[in-house]
Amino acid sequence: MSRIGRLPIELPSGVTLDQTTDGDVIVTGPKGTLRQNVASCITITKSENEGKTIVTLTRANDEKEVRAKHGLYRALLANMVKGVTEGYSKSLTVAGIGYKLAVSGNKLTMNLGLSHPVNMTIPEGLTVTIPTATEIVVSGTSKELVGQFAADIKATKPVEPYHGYGIHYTNEVVRRKEIKKGAKKK
């Protein structure tokens, strides 16, 4: 059995997991609702254990592809349960002289030293805040959406290695290079 796939998922109180006939799994919690399509080779069962709802995933056979999907769908469902209860967030730091950030409605506007401001539309279900002048926090219920939008923001101005100007994750270590030196005169 898959080491990840065989782990049970415990549903906290206030979270429900429902299956539709077309293979979709809907997880509903205090922060919202998420939907994921699950392959037909994976069976999802719910059981009650000491007043707690436990969800387990089993696979139909031991083919390589099915074994891979077993762990994948268990991880996706566990992320959905965490997303509707706690939520996810990514923090980015903007380093540069004169860089400005603004959020208005569902638009993120960044002045990053380019010839034009960079405007990004915030996807539905995500919240973008700017707690300080140099920090962007992306939060939401979907781990995939939060991570993808944070990566899109980061890709607008990659960090250059000499001065460290650009956008990077707050917990990311930026590798710096030594400044280039001119040739010595003889």
C-alpha angles and dihedrals in degrees: 000000000000111000091220097035095055095054112106122236115225114212113218119223111282094031122107129189118201132177125214125210093250093061100265122137117208119199116192125188143148094288098046147285129296129189129203130176112228123201117250092241089071120074120203119205129183123206137174118237120176092333094312126109113234123194120202130183124213129184128226098228143350101260114139094245093048092048089053092050091050093065093036096056093043090054092046092050092047089051090050092052091049091046096055092046106036105005129215132263138182124199123209129191123214115208120187144094113272096003112149133190131198137172120201120169107315095338128098112200119194127184102199104167092276124127089258138030116260112234120194127183112228110230119241111268095033130100122206119194133176107211094173134014091262103038134080122191119196115192138171145125099270114076090199095052094045093049095045095049092046089051090050090052091048092050093058092074115012116203113263112221102228104057100009094239115159141054123309138159112274093239094042119110110229112214110222127202126215112260114261115258126211124243116275117247119233 
